[in-house]
Amino acid sequence: MTDDLTLRAETAGDEVAIRAVTAAAFGRPEEADLVEALRLDPAWISALSRVAVSGGRVVAHALLTRCLVGETPALALGPVAVLPEVQRQGLGTLVIEDALREARERGESAVVVLGHPPYYPRFGFTIASRHGIGVTFDVPDEALMALSLDGEPLPSGTIRYAPPFGV
C-alpha cells in the first residue's frame, strides 16, 4: 500500500475506473455490469459507493445498496473489489470499514452480505440464519451473514435485494 491512500465516496468520473477494478478483481464483467445496473436503481445510495484511491487511481471499491430484510430497510454489501496487483494488502478491509462507517453515520441499522465465510466475521458479521434472516435461493448457511450497525437486534425475514441482483 502507498502512503497516499484516500478513502472517499465515488464521484462523477469514477465509473470507468470502478468498472475496471471490478472486472479485473473478478476476472469477468458480470459484477461490473451489476454495479452499473445498481447505479440506475432506486437502491443506489451514492454516499455508500466507496473507493480507495492511491497514486491518483481507484484501486478498491465497496458498495452498499438498499435491500429489505422482511419489511425492514437494510443494506446489502457487495460487490467488493480490489485491483489484483494490490490484493492482500488490506485495501479490501479498509474500503469495507469505510463503507460501514459511513452507513453508521447515516443512521443505517443493518447490513447483509453473501460472501466468503472466513473473511466477513472480522467486521462483526455473523451467520444470518441465527437471526432469522434468509434468502429464497440456495446458499451455504455460513456464507450469508448479517451485521447490526447500531447495536440493536437485527430484523428477521427474507432478504429482498434490488432487482439488478436478479434474485
DSSP file with accessible surface (Angstrom, degrees, kcal/mol):
  #  RESIDUE AA STRUCTURE BP1 BP2  ACC     N-H-->O    O-->H-N    N-H-->O    O-->H-N    TCO  KAPPA ALPHA  PHI   PSI    X-CA   Y-CA   Z-CA
    1    1 A M              0   0  110      0, 0.0     2,-0.2     0, 0.0    53,-0.0   0.000 360.0 360.0 360.0 148.1    0.0    0.0    0.0
    2    2 A T    >   -     0   0   71      1,-0.1     3,-0.8     2,-0.0     0, 0.0  -0.517 360.0-119.8 -96.0 164.6    1.1    3.5   -0.7
    3    3 A D  T 3  S+     0   0  176      1,-0.2    -1,-0.1    -2,-0.2    51,-0.0   0.625 104.9  67.9 -76.4 -12.6    1.2    6.4    1.8
    4    4 A D  T 3   +     0   0   81      2,-0.1    -1,-0.2     0, 0.0    52,-0.2   0.096  67.8 145.9 -98.0  25.3   -1.1    8.5   -0.3
    5    5 A L    <   -     0   0   44     -3,-0.8     2,-0.4    49,-0.1    49,-0.2  -0.406  25.7-171.7 -68.9 132.2   -4.2    6.3    0.1
    6    6 A T  E     -A   53   0A  73     47,-2.5    47,-3.0    -2,-0.1     2,-0.5  -0.987  10.9-156.5-124.3 135.0   -7.6    8.2    0.3
    7    7 A L  E     +A   52   0A  57     -2,-0.4     2,-0.3    45,-0.2    45,-0.2  -0.944  34.5 136.6-108.4 130.1  -10.9    6.7    1.2
    8    8 A R  E     -A   51   0A  67     43,-2.2    43,-3.2    -2,-0.5     2,-0.1  -0.975  54.0 -76.3-160.2 171.5  -14.0    8.5   -0.2
    9    9 A A  E     -A   50   0A  28     -2,-0.3    41,-0.3    41,-0.2    38,-0.1  -0.443  60.2 -92.4 -71.8 149.3  -17.4    8.3   -1.8
   10   10 A E        -     0   0   25     39,-3.5     2,-0.3    36,-0.5    39,-0.1  -0.357  48.2-162.1 -55.9 140.3  -17.5    7.6   -5.5
   11   11 A T    >   -     0   0   71     -3,-0.1     3,-2.4     1,-0.1     4,-0.3  -0.843  34.3 -72.3-122.7 165.8  -17.6   10.8   -7.5
   12   12 A A  T 3  S+     0   0   93     -2,-0.3    -1,-0.1     1,-0.3     0, 0.0  -0.313 122.5  34.3 -54.9 133.5  -18.6   11.6  -11.1
   13   13 A G  T 3  S+     0   0   61     -3,-0.0     4,-0.4     0, 0.0    -1,-0.3   0.232  92.5  92.8 101.2 -13.3  -15.9   10.3  -13.3
   14   14 A D    <>  +     0   0   15     -3,-2.4     4,-2.8     1,-0.2     5,-0.3   0.600  59.8  90.2 -83.5 -11.7  -15.0    7.3  -11.2
   15   15 A E  H  > S+     0   0   68     -4,-0.3     4,-2.4     1,-0.2    -1,-0.2   0.885  86.5  46.1 -57.0 -45.2  -17.4    5.0  -13.1
   16   16 A V  H  > S+     0   0  119     -3,-0.3     4,-2.3     1,-0.2    -1,-0.2   0.920 114.7  47.9 -65.2 -42.8  -14.9    3.7  -15.6
   17   17 A A  H  > S+     0   0   34     -4,-0.4     4,-2.7     2,-0.2    -2,-0.2   0.906 111.2  50.5 -65.7 -40.0  -12.2    3.1  -13.0
   18   18 A I  H  X S+     0   0    1     -4,-2.8     4,-2.7     1,-0.2     5,-0.2   0.921 110.0  50.9 -64.5 -41.0  -14.7    1.2  -10.8
   19   19 A R  H  X S+     0   0   75     -4,-2.4     4,-2.8    -5,-0.3     5,-0.3   0.936 111.3  48.2 -60.1 -45.4  -15.7   -0.9  -13.7
   20   20 A A  H  X S+     0   0   57     -4,-2.3     4,-2.3     1,-0.2     5,-0.2   0.918 113.0  47.2 -63.1 -43.9  -12.1   -1.7  -14.5
   21   21 A V  H  X S+     0   0    2     -4,-2.7     4,-2.7     2,-0.2    -1,-0.2   0.938 115.0  46.2 -61.9 -47.0  -11.3   -2.6  -10.8
   22   22 A T  H  X S+     0   0    0     -4,-2.7     4,-2.1     2,-0.2     6,-0.3   0.936 113.8  46.7 -65.8 -46.0  -14.4   -4.8  -10.5
   23   23 A A  H  X>S+     0   0   29     -4,-2.8     4,-1.6    -5,-0.2     5,-0.9   0.914 115.6  46.8 -63.1 -41.3  -13.9   -6.6  -13.8
   24   24 A A  H  <5S+     0   0   45     -4,-2.3    -2,-0.2    -5,-0.3    -1,-0.2   0.917 111.5  50.9 -66.7 -41.9  -10.2   -7.2  -13.0
   25   25 A A  H  <5S+     0   0   30     -4,-2.7    -1,-0.2     1,-0.2    -2,-0.2   0.885 120.7  33.3 -64.5 -39.0  -10.9   -8.4   -9.5
   26   26 A F  H  <5S-     0   0   79     -4,-2.1    -1,-0.2     2,-0.3    -2,-0.2   0.591 100.6-130.9 -94.2 -12.6  -13.5  -10.9  -10.5
   27   27 A G  T  <5S+     0   0   68     -4,-1.6    -3,-0.2    -5,-0.2    -4,-0.1   0.710  81.7  64.9  70.6  20.2  -11.9  -11.8  -13.9
   28   28 A R  S   <S-     0   0  128     -5,-0.9     4,-0.4    -6,-0.3     3,-0.3  -0.969  84.3-117.0-163.3 164.5  -15.2  -11.3  -15.7
   29   29 A P  S  > S+     0   0   61      0, 0.0     4,-2.8     0, 0.0     5,-0.2   0.629  86.8  90.8 -88.6 -10.9  -17.6   -8.5  -16.4
   30   30 A E  H  > S+     0   0  108      1,-0.2     4,-2.1     2,-0.2     5,-0.1   0.882  89.8  44.7 -58.5 -43.7  -20.8   -9.6  -14.6
   31   31 A E  H  > S+     0   0   26     -3,-0.3     4,-2.1     2,-0.2    -1,-0.2   0.878 113.7  50.9 -69.3 -35.1  -20.0   -7.9  -11.3
   32   32 A A  H  > S+     0   0    1     -4,-0.4     4,-2.1     2,-0.2    -2,-0.2   0.904 109.8  50.7 -66.1 -39.9  -19.0   -4.7  -13.1
   33   33 A D  H  X S+     0   0   72     -4,-2.8     4,-2.5     1,-0.2    -2,-0.2   0.894 108.0  54.1 -61.3 -39.3  -22.3   -4.9  -15.0
   34   34 A L  H  X S+     0   0   31     -4,-2.1     4,-2.8    -5,-0.2    -2,-0.2   0.929 106.3  50.6 -61.9 -46.1  -24.1   -5.3  -11.7
   35   35 A V  H  X S+     0   0    2     -4,-2.1     4,-2.0     1,-0.2    -1,-0.2   0.937 111.7  48.5 -57.5 -44.9  -22.5   -2.2  -10.2
   36   36 A E  H  X S+     0   0   73     -4,-2.1     4,-0.7     1,-0.2    -1,-0.2   0.903 112.2  48.0 -65.3 -38.5  -23.6   -0.2  -13.3
   37   37 A A  H >< S+     0   0   41     -4,-2.5     3,-0.9     1,-0.2     4,-0.2   0.904 109.8  52.7 -68.2 -38.5  -27.1   -1.5  -13.2
   38   38 A L  H >< S+     0   0    0     -4,-2.8     3,-1.8     1,-0.2     6,-0.4   0.868  98.9  64.3 -65.1 -34.8  -27.4   -0.7   -9.4
   39   39 A R  H 3< S+     0   0   46     -4,-2.0    -1,-0.2     1,-0.3    -2,-0.2   0.801 106.0  45.3 -56.7 -28.6  -26.3    2.9  -10.2
   40   40 A L  T << S+     0   0  157     -3,-0.9    -1,-0.3    -4,-0.7    -2,-0.2   0.409  99.8  90.6 -94.6  -0.1  -29.5    3.3  -12.1
   41   41 A D  S X  S-     0   0   33     -3,-1.8     3,-2.0    -4,-0.2   121,-0.0  -0.685  84.1-120.5-100.5 150.3  -31.7    1.6   -9.5
   42   42 A P  T 3  S+     0   0  125      0, 0.0    -1,-0.1     0, 0.0    24,-0.1   0.706 109.4  72.2 -60.0 -16.2  -33.5    3.3   -6.6
   43   43 A A  T 3  S+     0   0    7     -5,-0.1    23,-2.5    22,-0.1     2,-0.2   0.672  74.9 108.7 -71.1 -15.9  -31.5    1.0   -4.2
   44   44 A W    <   -     0   0   45     -3,-2.0     2,-0.5    -6,-0.4    21,-0.1  -0.414  46.5-174.7 -68.3 132.9  -28.4    3.1   -5.1
   45   45 A I    >   -     0   0   22     19,-0.5     3,-2.4    -2,-0.2    19,-0.2  -0.941  13.7-155.3-126.4 103.8  -27.1    5.4   -2.3
   46   46 A S  G >  S+     0   0   82     -2,-0.5     3,-1.6     1,-0.3   -36,-0.5   0.838  90.4  57.5 -56.0 -37.3  -24.3    7.5   -3.7
   47   47 A A  G 3  S+     0   0   18      1,-0.3    -1,-0.3   -38,-0.1    55,-0.1   0.685 102.4  58.1 -66.8 -14.8  -22.6    8.1   -0.4
   48   48 A L  G <  S+     0   0    0     -3,-2.4    16,-1.8    16,-0.2     2,-0.8   0.228  78.8  91.9-105.2  14.5  -22.3    4.3    0.1
   49   49 A S  E <   - B   0  63A   0     -3,-1.6   -39,-3.5    14,-0.2     2,-0.4  -0.914  68.1-172.1-101.1 102.4  -20.3    3.6   -3.0
   50   50 A R  E     -AB   9  62A  16     12,-2.8    12,-2.5    -2,-0.8     2,-0.3  -0.797  11.7-170.1-109.4 140.6  -16.9    3.9   -1.5
   51   51 A V  E     -AB   8  61A   0    -43,-3.2   -43,-2.2    -2,-0.4     2,-0.5  -0.906  19.1-141.9-125.5 153.6  -13.5    3.9   -3.2
   52   52 A A  E     -AB   7  60A   0      8,-2.2     7,-3.1    -2,-0.3     8,-1.3  -0.974  23.8-163.7-108.8 128.3   -9.8    3.7   -2.2
   53   53 A V  E     +AB   6  58A  18    -47,-3.0   -47,-2.5    -2,-0.5     2,-0.4  -0.959  13.6 169.8-118.3 130.4   -7.6    5.9   -4.3
   54   54 A S  E >   + B   0  57A  16      3,-2.7     3,-1.8    -2,-0.5   -49,-0.1  -0.999  69.9   3.0-139.8 135.7   -3.9    5.6   -4.4
   55   55 A G  T 3  S-     0   0   61     -2,-0.4    -1,-0.1     1,-0.3     3,-0.1   0.820 131.4 -59.2  60.1  28.5   -1.5    7.3   -6.8
   56   56 A G  T 3  S+     0   0   73    -52,-0.2     2,-0.4     1,-0.2    -1,-0.3   0.535 118.2  99.0  79.8   6.1   -4.4    9.1   -8.3
   57   57 A R  E <  S-B   54   0A 121     -3,-1.8    -3,-2.7   -40,-0.0     2,-0.4  -0.950  79.4-107.0-129.1 150.3   -6.3    6.0   -9.3
   58   58 A V  E     +B   53   0A   9     -2,-0.4    -5,-0.2    -5,-0.2     3,-0.1  -0.568  38.8 167.6 -70.0 126.1   -9.1    3.9   -7.9
   59   59 A V  E     +     0   0A   4     -7,-3.1    24,-2.6    -2,-0.4     2,-0.3   0.524  62.0  21.4-117.0 -14.2   -7.6    0.7   -6.5
   60   60 A A  E     -BC  52  82A   0     -8,-1.3    -8,-2.2    22,-0.2     2,-0.3  -0.991  58.2-168.7-154.0 154.8  -10.6   -0.7   -4.5
   61   61 A H  E     -BC  51  81A   0     20,-2.8    20,-2.8    -2,-0.3     2,-0.4  -0.997   3.5-175.0-147.7 138.1  -14.4   -0.3   -4.3
   62   62 A A  E     -BC  50  80A   0    -12,-2.5   -12,-2.8    -2,-0.3     2,-0.4  -0.998  12.8-159.6-132.9 138.1  -17.0   -1.4   -1.8
   63   63 A L  E     -B   49   0A   0     16,-1.1    15,-3.2    -2,-0.4     2,-0.5  -0.965  11.6-173.6-125.6 131.5  -20.7   -0.9   -2.4
   64   64 A L  E     + C   0  77A   0    -16,-1.8   -19,-0.5    -2,-0.4     2,-0.3  -0.992  16.3 177.4-117.0 126.6  -23.7   -0.9   -0.1
   65   65 A T  E     - C   0  76A   0     11,-2.0    11,-3.0    -2,-0.5   -21,-0.2  -0.893  35.5 -87.9-126.7 160.7  -27.2   -0.7   -1.6
   66   66 A R  E     + C   0  75A  71    -23,-2.5    96,-0.4    -2,-0.3     2,-0.3  -0.386  51.7 155.3 -68.6 137.4  -30.7   -0.7   -0.2
   67   67 A C  E     - C   0  74A   4      7,-2.2     7,-2.6    94,-0.1     2,-0.4  -0.859  34.8-118.6-142.3 179.4  -32.4   -4.0    0.4
   68   68 A L  E     -DC 160  73A  47     92,-1.9    92,-3.0    -2,-0.3     2,-0.6  -0.980   6.5-157.9-123.4 142.1  -35.1   -5.2    2.7
   69   69 A V  E >  S-DC 159  72A   1      3,-2.7     3,-2.4    -2,-0.4     2,-0.4  -0.973  83.0 -43.5-112.6 107.5  -35.0   -7.8    5.5
   70   70 A G  T 3  S-     0   0   20     88,-2.3    87,-0.1    -2,-0.6    90,-0.1  -0.570 124.5 -31.5  64.5-120.3  -38.6   -8.7    5.8
   71   71 A E  T 3  S+     0   0  151     -2,-0.4    -1,-0.3    85,-0.3    86,-0.1   0.317 117.8 105.0-107.0   7.1  -40.2   -5.3    5.6
   72   72 A T  E <  S-C   69   0A  59     -3,-2.4    -3,-2.7    84,-0.2     2,-0.1  -0.769  74.5-119.1 -96.4 126.6  -37.3   -3.5    7.3
   73   73 A P  E     +C   68   0A  69      0, 0.0     2,-0.2     0, 0.0    -5,-0.2  -0.371  47.7 153.5 -60.7 135.6  -34.9   -1.4    5.3
   74   74 A A  E     -C   67   0A   0     -7,-2.6    -7,-2.2    35,-0.1     2,-0.4  -0.793  37.8-105.4-145.3-173.9  -31.3   -2.7    5.4
   75   75 A L  E     -Ce  66 111A   0     35,-1.8    37,-2.8    -2,-0.2     2,-0.5  -0.951  15.3-145.0-124.4 147.9  -28.2   -2.6    3.3
   76   76 A A  E     -Ce  65 112A   2    -11,-3.0   -11,-2.0    -2,-0.4     2,-0.5  -0.947  15.9-143.0-110.2 129.2  -26.5   -5.3    1.1
   77   77 A L  E     +Ce  64 113A  10     35,-2.8    37,-0.5    -2,-0.5   -13,-0.2  -0.806  39.4 142.7 -91.6 126.4  -22.7   -5.3    0.9
   78   78 A G  E     +     0   0A  12    -15,-3.2     2,-0.1    -2,-0.5   -13,-0.1  -0.380  30.5  34.1 133.8 150.8  -21.3   -6.1   -2.5
   79   79 A P  E     -     0   0A  12      0, 0.0   -16,-1.1     0, 0.0    -1,-0.5   0.579  57.9-179.2 -72.0 157.0  -19.7   -6.2   -4.8
   80   80 A V  E     +C   62   0A  25    -18,-0.2     2,-0.4    -3,-0.2   -18,-0.2  -0.992   9.7 178.0-119.6 131.5  -16.3   -5.5   -3.2
   81   81 A A  E     -C   61   0A   2    -20,-2.8   -20,-2.8    -2,-0.4     2,-0.4  -0.997  18.1-174.9-142.2 144.0  -13.3   -5.4   -5.5
   82   82 A V  E     -C   60   0A  17     -2,-0.4   -22,-0.2   -22,-0.2     5,-0.1  -0.997  41.8-100.1-134.0 136.2   -9.6   -4.7   -5.3
   83   83 A L    >   -     0   0   15    -24,-2.6     3,-1.9    -2,-0.4     4,-0.3  -0.302  35.3-124.1 -52.3 134.5   -7.2   -4.5   -8.2
   84   84 A P  G >  S+     0   0   59      0, 0.0     3,-1.3     0, 0.0    -1,-0.1   0.856 107.0  59.5 -53.9 -37.4   -5.4   -7.8   -8.4
   85   85 A E  G 3  S+     0   0  113      1,-0.3    -2,-0.1     3,-0.0     0, 0.0   0.655 113.5  37.2 -71.8 -11.8   -1.9   -6.3   -8.2
   86   86 A V  G X  S+     0   0   26     -3,-1.9     3,-0.6   -27,-0.2     5,-0.4   0.192  87.8 125.6-121.8  17.3   -2.7   -4.7   -4.8
   87   87 A Q  T <   +     0   0   78     -3,-1.3    -4,-0.0    -4,-0.3   -62,-0.0  -0.297  63.8  34.6 -69.9 159.7   -4.8   -7.5   -3.3
   88   88 A R  T 3  S+     0   0  242      1,-0.1    -1,-0.2    -2,-0.0    -3,-0.0   0.765  89.8 100.9  65.8  28.4   -3.8   -9.0    0.1
   89   89 A Q  S <  S-     0   0   76     -3,-0.6    -2,-0.1     0, 0.0    -1,-0.1   0.206 102.2 -98.0-120.9   9.2   -2.6   -5.6    1.3
   90   90 A G  S  > S+     0   0   32      3,-0.0     4,-2.3     4,-0.0     5,-0.1   0.472  88.5 121.8  91.8   2.3   -5.6   -4.7    3.4
   91   91 A L  H  > S+     0   0    6     -5,-0.4     4,-2.5     2,-0.2     5,-0.2   0.883  74.1  52.3 -68.4 -37.7   -7.3   -2.5    0.9
   92   92 A G  H  > S+     0   0   10      2,-0.2     4,-2.3     1,-0.2     5,-0.2   0.942 110.8  48.3 -60.9 -45.7  -10.5   -4.5    0.8
   93   93 A T  H  > S+     0   0   25      1,-0.2     4,-2.8     2,-0.2     5,-0.2   0.936 112.3  49.2 -59.1 -46.5  -10.7   -4.3    4.6
   94   94 A L  H  X S+     0   0   52     -4,-2.3     4,-2.2     1,-0.2    -2,-0.2   0.915 112.4  45.6 -62.6 -44.1  -10.1   -0.6    4.6
   95   95 A V  H  X S+     0   0    0     -4,-2.5     4,-2.2     2,-0.2    -1,-0.2   0.885 114.4  48.8 -72.6 -33.2  -12.8    0.2    1.9
   96   96 A I  H  X S+     0   0    0     -4,-2.3     4,-2.8    -5,-0.2     5,-0.2   0.944 111.5  49.4 -67.2 -47.1  -15.3   -2.1    3.6
   97   97 A E  H  X S+     0   0   96     -4,-2.8     4,-2.5    -5,-0.2    -2,-0.2   0.899 110.9  51.1 -58.1 -38.9  -14.6   -0.5    7.0
   98   98 A D  H  X S+     0   0   12     -4,-2.2     4,-2.5    -5,-0.2    -1,-0.2   0.922 110.5  48.1 -64.3 -43.1  -15.1    2.9    5.4
   99   99 A A  H  X S+     0   0    0     -4,-2.2     4,-2.4     2,-0.2    -2,-0.2   0.927 113.1  47.6 -64.2 -43.4  -18.4    1.9    3.8
  100  100 A L  H  X S+     0   0    5     -4,-2.8     4,-2.5     2,-0.2    -2,-0.2   0.900 110.9  51.8 -65.9 -38.7  -19.7    0.5    7.2
  101  101 A R  H  X S+     0   0   83     -4,-2.5     4,-2.5    -5,-0.2    -2,-0.2   0.942 110.8  47.7 -61.5 -46.8  -18.5    3.7    9.0
  102  102 A E  H  X S+     0   0   34     -4,-2.5     4,-1.7     1,-0.2    -2,-0.2   0.908 110.6  52.0 -61.9 -40.9  -20.4    5.9    6.5
  103  103 A A  H  <>S+     0   0    0     -4,-2.4     5,-2.5     2,-0.2    -1,-0.2   0.923 110.0  48.8 -62.2 -42.8  -23.5    3.7    6.8
  104  104 A R  H ><5S+     0   0  112     -4,-2.5     3,-1.9     1,-0.2    -2,-0.2   0.933 109.9  51.6 -60.6 -46.3  -23.4    4.0   10.6
  105  105 A E  H 3<5S+     0   0  131     -4,-2.5    -1,-0.2     1,-0.3    -2,-0.2   0.808 106.5  55.0 -62.6 -28.3  -23.0    7.8   10.4
  106  106 A R  T 3<5S-     0   0  121     -4,-1.7    -1,-0.3    -5,-0.2    -2,-0.2   0.406 121.8-108.1 -83.9  -0.5  -26.0    7.9    8.1
  107  107 A G  T < 5 +     0   0   64     -3,-1.9    -3,-0.2     1,-0.2    -2,-0.1   0.642  63.4 156.4  85.2  15.4  -28.1    6.1   10.7
  108  108 A E      < -     0   0   25     -5,-2.5    -1,-0.2    -6,-0.2     3,-0.1  -0.403  25.5-164.1 -71.4 154.9  -28.4    2.8    8.9
  109  109 A S        +     0   0   35      1,-0.3    40,-3.0   -36,-0.2    41,-0.9   0.722  57.2  27.1-115.8 -26.6  -29.0   -0.2   11.2
  110  110 A A  E     - F   0 148A   2     38,-0.3   -35,-1.8   -37,-0.2     2,-0.4  -0.996  48.8-169.5-146.8 147.0  -28.3   -3.5    9.4
  111  111 A V  E     -eF  75 147A   0     36,-2.3    36,-2.6    -2,-0.3     2,-0.3  -0.995   6.8-163.6-133.4 139.5  -26.1   -4.9    6.6
  112  112 A V  E     -eF  76 146A   2    -37,-2.8   -35,-2.8    -2,-0.4     2,-0.3  -0.891   8.1-174.3-117.6 153.2  -26.3   -8.3    5.0
  113  113 A V  E     -eF  77 145A   3     32,-2.5    32,-3.1    -2,-0.3     2,-0.6  -0.994  21.6-154.3-146.9 141.7  -23.6   -9.9    2.9
  114  114 A L  E     + F   0 144A  75    -37,-0.5     2,-0.3    -2,-0.3    30,-0.2  -0.973  56.8 105.7-111.4 106.7  -23.3  -13.1    0.8
  115  115 A G        -     0   0   19     28,-2.5    -2,-0.1    -2,-0.6   -37,-0.0  -0.888  69.9 -28.3-162.7-167.1  -19.6  -13.8    0.8
  116  116 A H    >>  -     0   0  139     -2,-0.3     4,-1.5     1,-0.1     3,-1.4  -0.451  49.1-142.9 -68.4 118.0  -16.6  -15.8    2.0
  117  117 A P  T 34 S+     0   0   46      0, 0.0    -1,-0.1     0, 0.0    10,-0.0   0.832  97.0  50.3 -55.2 -35.2  -17.3  -17.2    5.5
  118  118 A P  T 34 S+     0   0  116      0, 0.0     4,-0.2     0, 0.0    -2,-0.1   0.755 111.3  50.2 -75.8 -18.4  -13.7  -16.7    6.8
  119  119 A Y  T X4 S+     0   0   53     -3,-1.4     3,-1.0     1,-0.1     4,-0.2   0.924 102.1  50.6 -86.4 -48.7  -13.5  -13.1    5.6
  120  120 A Y  G ><>S+     0   0   22     -4,-1.5     3,-2.1     1,-0.2     5,-1.3   0.746  89.3  74.8 -77.1 -22.1  -16.5  -11.1    6.8
  121  121 A P  G > 5S+     0   0   65      0, 0.0     3,-2.2     0, 0.0    -1,-0.2   0.829  83.1  72.6 -58.5 -23.8  -16.6  -12.0   10.6
  122  122 A R  G < 5S+     0   0  145     -3,-1.0    -2,-0.2     1,-0.3    -3,-0.1   0.740  97.7  49.1 -61.8 -21.5  -13.7   -9.7   11.1
  123  123 A F  G < 5S-     0   0   20     -3,-2.1    -1,-0.3    -4,-0.2    -3,-0.1   0.414 131.2 -94.1 -94.4  -2.9  -16.1   -6.8   10.5
  124  124 A G  T < 5S+     0   0   40     -3,-2.2    24,-0.3     1,-0.3    -2,-0.1   0.429  74.4 149.4 104.0   1.6  -18.6   -8.2   13.0
  125  125 A F      < -     0   0    4     -5,-1.3    -1,-0.3    22,-0.1     2,-0.3  -0.444  22.8-172.2 -69.1 141.9  -20.8  -10.2   10.6
  126  126 A T  E     -G  146   0A  58     20,-2.5    20,-2.7    -2,-0.1     2,-0.1  -0.856  41.8 -68.9-127.8 166.3  -22.4  -13.4   11.9
  127  127 A I  E >   -G  145   0A  29     -2,-0.3     3,-1.1    18,-0.2    18,-0.3  -0.342  42.9-143.9 -60.9 123.4  -24.4  -16.1   10.3
  128  128 A A  G > >S+     0   0    0     16,-2.6     3,-2.3    13,-0.3     5,-1.9   0.835  93.2  65.3 -62.5 -36.0  -27.7  -14.6    9.2
  129  129 A S  G > 5S+     0   0   52     15,-0.5     3,-1.7    12,-0.3    -1,-0.3   0.810  90.8  66.2 -62.0 -25.2  -29.8  -17.6    9.9
  130  130 A R  G < 5S+     0   0  185     -3,-1.1    -1,-0.3     1,-0.3    -2,-0.2   0.665 105.1  44.9 -67.2 -15.6  -29.1  -17.3   13.6
  131  131 A H  G < 5S-     0   0   69     -3,-2.3    -1,-0.3    -4,-0.3    -2,-0.2   0.212 125.1-101.5-109.1   8.7  -31.1  -14.0   13.4
  132  132 A G  T < 5S+     0   0   45     -3,-1.7    25,-2.5     1,-0.3     2,-0.5   0.756  78.4 138.8  76.4  25.1  -33.9  -15.5   11.4
  133  133 A I  E   < +h  157   0B   5     -5,-1.9    -1,-0.3    23,-0.2     2,-0.3  -0.884  21.2 152.4-106.2 133.1  -32.6  -14.0    8.1
  134  134 A G  E     -h  158   0B  26     23,-1.9    25,-3.0    -2,-0.5     2,-0.3  -0.843  32.3-127.9-146.2-178.5  -32.7  -16.0    4.9
  135  135 A V        -     0   0   30     -2,-0.3     4,-0.1     2,-0.2    25,-0.1  -0.850  24.9-119.7-131.2 167.5  -32.9  -15.8    1.1
  136  136 A T  S    S+     0   0  115     23,-0.3     2,-0.3    -2,-0.3    24,-0.0   0.257  92.2  63.5 -94.1  11.4  -35.2  -17.5   -1.5
  137  137 A F  S    S-     0   0   60     30,-0.0     2,-0.4     2,-0.0    -2,-0.2  -0.881  95.4 -87.4-131.5 163.0  -32.3  -19.3   -3.2
  138  138 A D        +     0   0  169     -2,-0.3    -2,-0.1     3,-0.0     0, 0.0  -0.596  54.8 150.7 -78.7 124.5  -29.8  -21.9   -2.1
  139  139 A V        -     0   0   39     -2,-0.4     2,-0.1    -4,-0.1    -4,-0.1  -0.978  54.9 -90.4-142.7 151.7  -26.6  -20.7   -0.5
  140  140 A P    >>  -     0   0   76      0, 0.0     3,-1.7     0, 0.0     4,-0.7  -0.442  39.2-126.2 -60.1 134.4  -24.4  -22.3    2.1
  141  141 A D  G >4 S+     0   0   84      1,-0.3     3,-1.0     2,-0.2   -12,-0.3   0.881 108.0  52.7 -52.4 -42.3  -25.7  -21.2    5.5
  142  142 A E  G 34 S+     0   0   96      1,-0.2    -1,-0.3   -15,-0.1   -27,-0.1   0.658 100.6  63.0 -73.3 -12.7  -22.3  -19.9    6.6
  143  143 A A  G <4 S+     0   0   11     -3,-1.7   -28,-2.5   -29,-0.1     2,-0.7   0.698  88.5  74.7 -86.1 -18.4  -21.9  -17.7    3.5
  144  144 A L  E <<  +F  114   0A   9     -3,-1.0   -16,-2.6    -4,-0.7   -15,-0.5  -0.856  68.7 170.0 -98.3 116.2  -25.0  -15.5    4.3
  145  145 A M  E     -FG 113 127A   3    -32,-3.1   -32,-2.5    -2,-0.7     2,-0.3  -0.847  19.7-158.8-129.3 161.2  -24.1  -13.1    7.1
  146  146 A A  E     -FG 112 126A   0    -20,-2.7   -20,-2.5    -2,-0.3     2,-0.4  -0.960   0.7-161.8-140.4 155.6  -25.6  -10.1    8.8
  147  147 A L  E     -F  111   0A  13    -36,-2.6   -36,-2.3    -2,-0.3     2,-0.5  -0.998  15.5-139.4-141.0 131.4  -24.3   -7.2   10.9
  148  148 A S  E     -F  110   0A  30     -2,-0.4   -38,-0.3   -24,-0.3   -39,-0.1  -0.809  13.1-170.4 -87.1 127.5  -26.1   -4.8   13.3
  149  149 A L  S    S+     0   0   11    -40,-3.0   -39,-0.2    -2,-0.5    -1,-0.1   0.649  84.1  39.9 -89.1 -18.8  -24.7   -1.3   12.8
  150  150 A D  S    S-     0   0   83    -41,-0.9    -1,-0.1     2,-0.2   -40,-0.1   0.296 109.7-109.0-116.0   7.2  -26.4    0.3   15.8
  151  151 A G  S    S+     0   0   70      1,-0.3     3,-0.1   -42,-0.2   -42,-0.0   0.410  80.1 123.6  81.2  -4.9  -26.2   -2.5   18.4
  152  152 A E  S    S-     0   0  120    -43,-0.2    -1,-0.3     1,-0.1    -2,-0.2  -0.494  75.4 -82.7 -84.3 159.2  -29.9   -3.3   18.2
  153  153 A P        -     0   0  115      0, 0.0    -1,-0.1     0, 0.0   -22,-0.0  -0.301  51.8-109.1 -59.0 144.9  -31.2   -6.7   17.3
  154  154 A L        -     0   0   26      1,-0.1    -6,-0.1    -3,-0.1   -44,-0.1  -0.426  32.3-108.2 -72.4 148.7  -31.2   -7.5   13.6
  155  155 A P        -     0   0   25      0, 0.0     2,-0.3     0, 0.0   -85,-0.1  -0.367  33.7-136.4 -68.0 158.3  -34.6   -7.7   11.8
  156  156 A S        +     0   0   79    -87,-0.1   -85,-0.3   -23,-0.1     2,-0.3  -0.816  50.6  74.3-115.5 159.2  -35.7  -11.1   10.7
  157  157 A G  E    S-h  133   0B  24    -25,-2.5   -23,-1.9    -2,-0.3     2,-0.4  -0.808  81.2 -38.5 136.9-173.7  -37.2  -12.2    7.5
  158  158 A T  E     -h  134   0B  67     -2,-0.3   -88,-2.3   -25,-0.2     2,-0.3  -0.693  57.6-119.5 -88.3 135.8  -36.3  -12.9    3.9
  159  159 A I  E     -D   69   0A   7    -25,-3.0     2,-0.6    -2,-0.4   -23,-0.3  -0.582  21.7-162.1 -75.4 131.5  -33.8  -10.6    2.2
  160  160 A R  E     -D   68   0A 116    -92,-3.0   -92,-1.9    -2,-0.3     2,-0.1  -0.954  13.0-160.8-115.0 108.0  -35.2   -8.8   -0.9
  161  161 A Y        -     0   0   31     -2,-0.6   -94,-0.1   -94,-0.2     5,-0.1  -0.415  32.7 -83.0 -81.4 162.6  -32.3   -7.5   -2.9
  162  162 A A    >   -     0   0    5    -96,-0.4     3,-2.1    -2,-0.1     5,-0.4  -0.314  49.0-106.8 -59.9 146.5  -32.5   -4.7   -5.5
  163  163 A P  G >  S+     0   0   99      0, 0.0     3,-2.4     0, 0.0    -1,-0.1   0.807 113.5  69.0 -51.2 -35.6  -33.8   -6.0   -8.9
  164  164 A P  G 3  S+     0   0   41      0, 0.0  -126,-0.1     0, 0.0  -127,-0.1   0.782  87.7  67.6 -59.2 -21.1  -30.4   -5.8  -10.6
  165  165 A F  G <  S-     0   0   54     -3,-2.1    -3,-0.1     2,-0.1  -131,-0.0   0.741  99.6-140.2 -68.3 -21.6  -29.1   -8.7   -8.4
  166  166 A G    <         0   0   68     -3,-2.4    -1,-0.1    -4,-0.4    -4,-0.0   0.738 360.0 360.0  73.0  22.1  -31.6  -10.9  -10.3
  167  167 A V              0   0   90     -5,-0.4    -1,-0.2    -4,-0.1    -6,-0.2  -0.888 360.0 360.0-124.1 360.0  -32.7  -12.9   -7.2
